[in-house]
């Protein structure tokens, strides 16, 4: 039996991708914002810097999660992106 991938849309570029290829940002039940886990309202971002910058500039994460996203969450996303980019470059 062939299982289909679970598709989600990036809040920035609007591309429809497999959920495992995207970064999940979630507003949890206490009103906080967490990465890669938790239950609650979620938004997904492509793992590239252009999407993160566009989402921050146009407040796409705030609109999708219906809450304020602290700068600390954006900084963690930026570090994670830089780590992913460096890992991909080393793999080549």
BELZIMO-V892555 format. One record per backbone hydrogen bond with DSSP energy under -1.0 kcal/mol. NH is the residue of the N-H (numbers start at 0). CO is the residue of the C=O. E is the energy in kcal/mol with one decimal. If there is no record, write none. Layout:
NH/CO/E ; NH/CO/E
//
This chain:
7/16/-2.9 ; 9/14/-2.2 ; 10/43/-2.8 ; 13/9/-1.2 ; 16/7/-2.8 ; 18/5/-3.3 ; 20/17/-1.9 ; 21/18/-1.1 ; 22/44/-3.2 ; 24/42/-3.0 ; 25/33/-3.2 ; 26/40/-3.1 ; 27/31/-2.3 ; 30/27/-2.0 ; 33/25/-3.1 ; 35/23/-2.9 ; 42/24/-2.6 ; 44/22/-2.2 ; 47/45/-1.9 ; 51/47/-1.7 ; 52/48/-2.7 ; 53/49/-2.3 ; 54/50/-2.6 ; 55/51/-2.2 ; 56/52/-2.9 ; 57/53/-2.4 ; 59/54/-2.3 ; 62/58/-2.0 ; 63/59/-2.4 ; 64/60/-2.7 ; 65/61/-1.3 ; 66/61/-1.2 ; 73/69/-1.2 ; 74/70/-2.5 ; 75/71/-2.1 ; 76/72/-2.3 ; 77/73/-2.4 ; 78/74/-2.4 ; 79/75/-2.5 ; 80/76/-2.5 ; 81/77/-2.4 ; 82/78/-2.4 ; 83/79/-2.4 ; 84/80/-2.7 ; 85/81/-2.5 ; 86/82/-2.5 ; 87/83/-2.3 ; 88/84/-2.1 ; 89/85/-2.1 ; 90/86/-1.7
//
